[in-house]
Amino acid sequence: MGTFIPKKKDLPSIFVGLPNMGNLRTELVMNTWNWLSSDYPLEIYPPINVRPIPAARNLITKKFLESGRDFLLMIDADMSIAGNIFDLATLNLDVVGAFAVMMKDDGPMASIMQKTDEGYQVIQEVRANSVVEVAATGTGVIMIARRVLEKLDPPYFEYTLTEEGLLELGQDFYFCEKVKAAGFKIYVHTGIISSHYVTTDLTRVFELKNQLIRTQKQVVCEENIKLEDIPEAPPEVKPITDTTGNAIKDTIDVTHDEPAVSIPASAPLAKTEPKEPGSNSTKAPLKIIKV
């Protein structure tokens, strides 16, 4: 069993599972050191030599159900968290994930999904520091209430394959579909920001940078604008499109009880101000939004 850290009895107890393939990011290790000063009663469990990852997740879930803790928090070995992730437990939601970015063939994308007739699509506009209801999200940083897992049958996490052996549904969306089928809701908190560390092709990054430079030079030639007058911008990636090939709007709507401001989806969301442990207060009122 994991390491138990008893703290204040009036706060929800949390079982922290760290699925891994034998190593953890240094940033995540530093997170665990900071957790020692948390007021929340914690139990930390990193399974050892349990592969593949769905097997590790299922074992973590089994240990959690045996532990009697109130909430299960899973954080992948290639993730880290800024802010007090344990405050999510005070919201008492069925399932809630941190804001996370995943890497796809055409570039990074937010793991905030809605389900349409064409399948899962990224929700293109969300508010900062809000709780957004979604159809699915990644399981890199996710908190699950005990009542949810007690109603589900194992396996809780599993890859599904086509007849040709190709991946049909990832373990995260498999879990989300089980949760939705059981009548529970899934959310993402856009004010809890996670970092996701992946191995990427630097040649591709170089190509994207050159593509941006060529675009800037073309603007200079066509519009007679000085290059130094063009503001710096992140490398453009292939826009997300629907099944008809039409580009989907690529903005995030950020509102803090002020006129909405539209910012590029590639820009980071504003982080919440530090809070006292156990406090659910923020500078801007927390809003639950159904998309």
N, C-alpha and C positions, 0 to 999 in steps of 0.2 A: 504494500500500500504506500501511498505517497506521504510527504511530510506535512503534518498538520500544525497550523499556527493559530492557536486560540486567541481571540481578541474580544471586542465588544459583543455582548450577547443580543443586543437589540438590532443588530444589522444582519442581513441575510448571509448565510454561509455559502462559500463558493468553492467548488472543486475545479482546479485548474489542470487541464490535460494538455500535454505538449507532444503531439504526434511528430515523430522525427525519423530520419534514416541514419541516425548515428551521430549527428552533430546539431548544434544550435548556433544561430547567429549571435555574435558578440553583443549586439544591441539588445537581443532578447534576454541574454544572460544578465545584462545590466538591469533590465526590467525586473527580473526575478529578485535581484538584490533590493530594489526599491520596494517590492511587495512586502518585504519583511517588516516595514514600518507602517503598513496599512492597518486600518482599524477593523477591516473585515476579517472574520474567521475564514482561513484559507486552508486548503489541502492541495498540494502540488504533486502531480504525478506525471513523470516522463517515462513512457514505456520504453523498455530496452530490448533491442533486437526483435522487434515486431514489425514484419513487413508482409505485404505492401501497406501503404498508408491507410486504406480503408480498414484493414485488419487492426491497425493501431487505434483508429477512431472507435471501432466497435468494442475493443478491449477497454478503452478509456470510458466509454459509455457504461459498460458493465460494472466497472469499478465505481463509477459515480453513483449508479443506482444502489450499489451495496453500501455506499458511504453514509447515506442519510442527509447529505448536503442539499441546500435549496436550489442552487443553480450550477450548471456545468458551463465552464468557459474553456473553449479550445482555441489555442494559438499555435499556428504552424511554426516549424523550426526556421522558416525563411521570412518571418514577419517580426515586427516590433511595434510598440504602441507608445504614443505620446498622450499624456493625460491620465486621469484615473479611470481606467477601464471598468473597475469594479462598481462604479456608480450606476452602471447600466442595470444592475440588479435592483436598484431602488425603483426603477420604472415598472418592474413586475410584468414585463412583456413575455409573450410565448417564446419567440425567437427573435434575437436582435443581433445584427452584425455591425462591426465598425466600418467606416468608409474605407474601401480598399480598391486597389487598381490591379488588374490582371493583364498579362501580356498575351496578345493574339498575333496572328501572322501579319496583320496590317497595323500593328502598333498597340500601345496601352489603351485600356478602356476601363471605365468604372464598373464595379460589380454590383450594379443596381438595376435589376431586371424586371421587365413586365412581360407578360405572355400575350402574344397576338395570334392571329390565324396563321401567320408565317413562322411562329415559334417564339423563342425568347429574344427580346430586343432591349437594348439599353434605354433606360429612362433618361431623356435628354435634358430635362430641367428639374432641378431639386433646389431646396433652400438650405443655406448653411445653418448649422446648429439646429437641425430639425430631425424629427423621427419620421421617416418616410415608409409607408407600407409598400412592400414589393411582392412580386410573385416568386422571386428567387434571388439568392445572393451567394457569394462564395463562402466557404467555411474556414478561411484562413484565420479570421478572428471572429468568433461567434459565441454568443451566450444563449443557453437553452434552459428553460424552466423545467423543473422536475416533472410537473404535471404533463408536459408534452411527451417526454421519453417514456413515462410510465404507461402511456396509451399506445405507443408504437410497438410493433413486433420487430425483432431482429431479422436480418441484418439492418442496421440503421443507415449504414453507408456502404455503397457498392457501385462498381462500374457496370453499366449495361452495354452489351455489344450487339452489333447486327449479325445476321447470318454469315456475313463475310469476315467476321472477327474485327470489324472496325468499331471505334468508340461511338456509341449512340448517345449516352447520357453520362456525364461525369458524376463522381460521388457526391459533390455538393448539390447539384440539381436533383439527383436521385433522392437525397435526404429532404430537400425542400418540397418535392412533390409528395413525399410521404406525409410531411407535416401538414401541407394544405389539404390532402385527402382526409386527414383525421380531423379537420375542422379548425385548425389553429392558424394564427396569423404570423407573418414574417415581416420584420422591419429592418431598416438600416438607419443608424444614427450618424448623420453627416458631420456632427461636431466632434466625434471620436475618430481621429485620423490614424490609420495604420500605415506602416512602411512595408513594402513588399520587395524583397531583394531577389533578383533573378539574373541568370547568365544571359547576356544578349549578344547579338552579332554587331560588333563595332563597325564593320564595313557598312551594314545597313544604316547605322546612325550617321556615318560619314556621308552616305548617299543622300540621306534626308537633309543634312546640313547643306550640302552642295545644291540640292534642289531649292532650298530656301534662298541661297545666295543668287542663283540664277533668276529666281522670281523677282528678287529685289532689283537686280540689274535691269530686268525687262521693264519694271515699273519706272526706273530712272530714265530709260530711253524713251518710253512712250509718253510719260507725263512730265518729263523735264524736272524731276525731283532730285535733290541732292541726296546721295546715298547716306550721308551722315544724319539726314533728317528723318530717316526711316527708323521707327522705334524697334528695339530688339524684341524678338518673338521666338517662342519655342519652335523647333522643327515641325513642319506640317506633316501629318500622316494621312494615309488614304482615308477619306471620309467614310463614315458608316452609312451604308445604303440599305434601302429596303429591297424587297424581291424584284421590284420593277427597275432597280438601278438608280432611283432618285435619291439624292443625298438627304439624310435626315438632319434636322436642325441640331447644331452642335454647340449648345450653350447651357450654362447653369444659371438658374434664376436665384439670386441671393437677396434675401429680404430680412431686414432687422427693424420692422415697424417703420420703415422709411420707403421712399419710392424704390421700386425694384431696379436692380442694376444687373445687366447682362454681361457675363464674363465668359471667356473661352473655357470649354470643358477641360482643356488640358492644363489650366491654371489650378493651383492648389486651393482647396476650400479654406476659409478662415478657421483657425483653431479656436477652441473655447478657452476662456480665461481659467486659470487654476481654481479649483473649488475645494472647500473644506471636505474631508472624508465624510461620506454619508449624506452630503448636501446635494440637492437636486436643482439648486439655483444657478442661473447663468445670467450674464448681462442682458441678453435678449431672451424673451420668454420662449420656452421650449414648445414647439408646435408639432403635433402629430398630423401628418398629411397623408391622405389616401390618394394614390395616383390612378 
